[in-house]
Amino acid sequence: MRLFFFRVLPATVAAILLVVAAHEYATARPSRRTQDVAYVPTTDPTFDPERHRLDVYTPKDHAAAPRPVVLFIHGGSWNSGSKNFYSFIGRRLAKQGIVAVVVNYRLAPKVEVPAMADDCARAVAWTVAHIADYGGNPQRVYLMGHSAGGGLAALLATDDRLLARHGVAQHAIRGVFLDDPAGLDMFDYLQKMQYPGDEQYLVPFGKDPAQWRDVSALYHASAHTPPMRLFIGGQTYPSIRSSAEKFQARLTQLGQQPTLTVLPGKKHAAMVLQLYWQHNVLYKELRKFIGA
C-alpha cells in the first residue's frame, strides 16, 4: 500500500468537479474570492508565476471585529495538487465567518520538500503582514492541511527556523488543524521502504536520511509548539495512523495536550472531500478550536 495521496480515475475526478461546479454559484454568494495574489515578490529570482500564489476568501457580511484566519495547505504526494481544486474549502470557511487563505507551493520534481516548506512559510509571512487588509486578524492565524499539506503545516509549526527566516515569530501561529496528515515522520518511513512504489518519495525528499529527519515535524516538536488537533480516517493508510499516534505521544510527552480523533470508516481521500459539506464534523471542530 502506498503512503498516499489518492489517485482517482478520470471519471471520478470529472464527477467531483461537476458537483463542485453545480454548487459553486450558490456557495460563492456569501463570500468574496481574491484570486492569484503573489506572496513572493514577482522580482524575486525564485518567483514561480503559478505556484507562488494564493487565494483569499472573505465573508461578504460586515464584522465588528477582525475575523480569525485559516491558511489551508493542500496535499498531493508533494508532486501534485492546486489551490484551485480546493476553492470549496475557502468558500465554506468564509461562509462560516472565517477569512481563508488557500495556497499553492512549488512541487516535485522541480523542488524538494525543504523548498516547499519555505514557500509555505513565505505564504504565512504574507498572511501575517497583509491579512488585515481583508478583514482578518493577524494575531489569530491558524494552519490547516490535508495529507502532504498536513505534514507541511505541522513542520511550519514545529521548526522555528522556517518562519524566523522570513521575520515571523513562532507564536504567530495560534494553532494547527491536521486532516489525515502525511510526512510527520518521513525519516522512519523512508528507512523502512515497506510498500511497493515507495522509491517515488525519494524525488521530493531526496536520498539523504539527514534531510528526511529534518523535514519531519516529529523531530522538531517542543514544549512551545502551538496547539494541535489531529484527525485521521478509520481506514486511512497505516503509516499515516502510526505517525499521527507517534506525533501525539511526542507532544504529550512534552507537556502539550494534543487531541487525535479517528473518524470511523473514512479513507484518506474522503478525509478532505468531506469538507465540501459545510456542516461536516471537521468544520464544527475547527470552529471550536479557533473560537469562531
Buried (B, 14 or more C-beta within 10 A) or exposed (E): EBBBBBEEEEEEEEEBEEEBEEEEEEBBEBBBBEBEBBBBEEEEEEBBEEBBBBBBBBBEEEEEEBBBBBBBBBBBBBBBBBBEBBBBBBBBBBBBBBBBBBBBBBBBEEBBBBBBBBBBBBBBBBBBBBBBEBBBBBBBBBBBBBBBBBBBBBBBBBBBEBBEEBEBEBEBBBBBBBBBBBBBBBBBBBEEEEBEEBEBBBBBBBEEEEBBBBBBBBBBBBEEBBBBBBBBBEBBBEBBBBBBBBBBEBBEEEEBEBEBEBBEEBBBBBBBBBBBEBEBEBBEBBBEBBEB
